[in-house]
Amino acid sequence: MSDVLELVDVSVVRDRRALVDDVSWSVKEGERWVILGPNGAGKTTLLNLASSYLFPSTGTATILGEQLGGVGTDVFELRPRIGMAGVAMADKLPKRQTVLQTVLTAAYGMTATWHENYEAVDEERARAFLDRLGMTEYLDRRFGTLSEGERKRTLIARAMMTDPELLLLDEPAAGLDLGGREDLVRRLGRLARDPFAPSMIMVTHHVEEIAPGFTHVLMIRQGKILAAGPMETELSSRNLSLCFGLPLIVEHTGDRYTAHGLPLS
């Protein structure tokens, strides 16, 4: 399998502080990765590198065979090959647009409708992705009136619209109640297990948000990778305790993970 993403000795420095520090990491075709870590660990920085919207201060980052900053690399041609769903994208989208329009605009790489005419195949794709994420009955609802869970599902459908080779999910379950989280995890699990779905990278703080079908985990703390590899070997109590800086127990029941701290003595 070829590398979808390869970081070699990458550091990102801002105001003389390393947001990520000497990171080497690769994601291969078909892998589904979870990035875990506390606030400020460097998770979003890694995702921004993978999206091509952030360049390394040192080291090399290669995405879908294109080296960032390399001769002949055009990030404007690269970015449509990468789907991204997160709070940053939600803030850019007009609240007055319908759910269907919000997803359709991705076909033209836009955030708002103008005077473009969409082909029937575009609308069919948008409806299919929204149906897959349980949003069929919301097609004519305005994006700004959706609940947090409905908005997250719309954003994922939108990210899939360009048929990306790499799908990036930035805390997709953040702010959801228990029912909303479990519904989203169930749908992400179905997507993660689809052999035709793109390679995926998801950022989260919580192991309970890891959907079945995700294959690998990367743990990062203070800009440095503590563990990276297959979920079944690397998502351990020891690694998670080192990552979050306190004693934690990871439990694996069925196809889901949970974590909790040790009681105070």
N, C-alpha and C positions, 0 to 999 in steps of 0.2 A: 504494500500500500504506500502511496506517495504522501508526502507531508502537505497538509492544508495550511498549517501555520508552523513556522520554525523561528524561534528566538535564540540567538547565540550571543552570550555574554552581554545582554542588554541591560543598560541602566537608563533611567529617566531622571534627570536632575532639574529641580526648580528651586530657585532662591537658595542654592547651595545645599539643598536637601535631596537625597535620593528617594524618589517615590517608589521605584523598583531598583534593585541593586544587584547587578551582575547575574541576571536571570537567563538561564538556558532551559528551553522547553519546546516540545514539539507535539503537534496534534495531527494524527493521520486520518485519512479518509474513513468515514463511517464511525469514528469515535465520538462519544458523547461525554464531555468533560464538565465537572462541577468545580468552581473555584470557591474555596472556603477561607474565611479569615475574619478577624475583628475589624472594626471601623478603622480606617486609615492604614490598613495593611498593604494596600497596593492593588486590590482586586479590580477596581474600576480603571486604574491605569493600564493593567494588562488587557482589559476589554477594549479600551480605546486604542491600544497598539494593534490589537487584532482587527479592529474596524478600519484601520489606516488613517484615522483622524488624529493620531499622535505618533510622532517619529521618535526613535531612540536618541538619547544624547550620545551614547556610545554603544557599540555592538551592532548587530545586524538583525533585522526583522524581515522575514520573507512570508508573504501571504499569497496563497494560491499560485505559487511559482514566481511571484513578482517581489523583488526586493525594494523595500521602502527607501526612497532616495536614490535608487539605482538608475543607471543610464537606461533610458527607454521605458521606464515605468511611469504610467499615467494613472494617478490615483482616481481620476474621474472615470476611467474605464474599469478600474478595479472595484470601486465601491458598489456598483449595482450587483456584483457577484456576492456581496455580503449583506445578509439581512440582519437588522438590529431592532430589538424591542426593549424599551426602557423608559424611565421617567423623562430623560432628556428629549426623546422623540415626542412623547405625549405633550410636552410643553410647547412644541413647535406647530402642533396641528390645530387648525381652526375649530373652535368648539361648536360653531353653527353647522358644520358639515354633517351629513348623515353618516351612519356607520358604513354603508356601501361606498359612498364617495371617499371616505377616509382610506379605505383599503384600495380603491381603484386608482387614486392619485399616485400610489407607489409604482404603477406600471409605467409612468412617465418620469419617475424620479422627482416628483413634486410633493409638496405638503398641502397645497390648496388647489381646488378646481379653478380653471380659467375658462377658456372656450374650447378646450380639447374635446375631440370626439373619440369615444372608446369603442373598440371593436367588440362584437358579440362574445368572442373568445375571452376577452379581458373580463367582461362582466361575469361570464360563466366561472372563470377561475376565482374571482373575488367571492362569488356566492358559495363556491365549493369550500374554500378555506374557512369562510365564516360559519358554514354549516358544520364543518369538522370541529370547530371550537364552540359549538352550541350557541351561535349568534344569529341564526336564521330569522327568528322572530323580531330581531332588533334592526333589521336592514335600514328602515326609514327613521330610526331614532337619531336625534342629534348627538354627536360625540360628547358634547359637554354635559348631557343629561344622564350619562351612563354611570352606573356604580363603579367602584374601583375594580372589581373583578371583571365586569363587562368590558371596561376600558382595556385591561391587560390582555384579554382574549382578542379584542379587536386589533391591538398592536401586534400581536403574534401573527394573526392572519395577514396583516399588512406587510410584515417582514418577510412572509413567505411568497408574496405576490410576484417578486422578480425571479422566482425559481433559484434562490441563492445556493451557492456551493458551501457556504458557511453561515450558520445561524447563531447570533449572539443574543443572549437573554440576560438583561441586567436586573436582578432581583425581581423576577416576575411575580412572586407571591407577596412582596412587601405590601403591608397595609391591608391585607385581606383578613376577613374573619375566618374562623375554622372551616365553615362550610365552603366559602369561596376558595380557600387554600386547597382543600381536598378535591374540589371540582377541577381546579386548574392542574394540580399534580396528576390527577387521573388522565386528563387530556394530554398533558406533556408526556406522560408515560406511553400513551398510544403513539404519539409522534416519534418519541425516542426509539421505539421498537420497530418503526417502519424502516425496512432496509433501503427504501428509496428516498428517505428524508436526508437532508444535508447533515454534514458534521455539525455538532452543536457544542457551544460553550455557555454555561450558565453560572452567573455569580449569585451567591446567597450567603447569608449568615447562619442558616439553620439546616441541620442535617435532615430534619423532618420534611423539608421542602424538596428533597432529592427524589425525583420520580423514578419508578422502575424503568429500566432500559438505559439509564446513564451508566457508562462503563468505567470512567476514570475520575479521579479526584486530584486536585492540586491544592495544597494548603500553603498559605503565605502569611508571614508575620513581619512587620517592619520592613517591607520591601524585599524580603528574602524568602525563597522557597524552602519550606521545611520538609515537604513530602510531595511526590508526584508519581502516579502510576495507577494500576488497576484498583477499582473501588474495594474489592474484597481483601486486598492486602494492605492498602494504605489508609483506609478509613478505620483507624484503630483508636482505642481509648488513649494510648500513649501519644500518638501523633496529634489528636485533637486537643489533648491537654497542653502539649507544647505550643500549639497554635494559638489557643485562647488564654494561656497563662494561668490556668487553675485546673485542679483535678477534675476530670470528666470521665464518664462512663458512656461508651457507645454500645448500643444494643441493636441487633439485626433480627427483625422478626418478619418472616415471610419475605416480601420483596421491598420492605421499607426499613429505614433507619430512624432511631431516636437517640437523644443524648441528654444526660442529666448530670448535675454535680453531686459530689459526695456530701453526705450530711456533716454538719459541723460537730466536732467532738466536744 
